[in-house]
Amino acid sequence: MAGAVEELLKKRAELTEQRQTLEQQIKQIDSDVAAIDQVARLFDPSILPTTTPRKRAPTGINPFSGENLSAIVLKTIREAKEPISTAACSAAIAKDTKDKGLSEDDPFLKMMPSRISATLSNLEKRGRVRQTGTVDGRKNLWEIAR
């Protein structure tokens, strides 16, 4: 069973690397097309560049697909055994996602703290967690509301 998981994670890493390579190639092709358009306009200023509609740039692979982020945050706070800051909660969850094969430079990791913060705010509104103070006068400490 462990061998299968290792193989899956290996394949995931290969595909992630292949995706990054393809994204770099797309950027290079876009740059080349823009350069050709500039040169063509030098010869005939009436030429307008052809544009293709751009899709929204992917924000990385969401390791929480099919999982409840609120439940993950609650579990992380529960396991902390003492009030935990938003940053510490985010770091603990990020560590778990890296164990799932997420790379260090994945865009999802950059946006994770804001998603965790929003999730904590929603959980607070629903009475599931509460703030118990701050660290350095800025960072909120969170615990399970009892």
ABEGO torsion letter per residue (X at the ends): XAAAAAAAAAAAAAAAAAAAAAAAAAAAAAAAAAAAAAAAAAABAABBBBBBBBBBBBAEBBAABGBBAAAAAAAAAAAAGBBBBAAAAAAAAAAAAAAAGBBAABAAAAAAAAAAAAAAAAAAAAGABBBAEBBGGABBBBBBBX
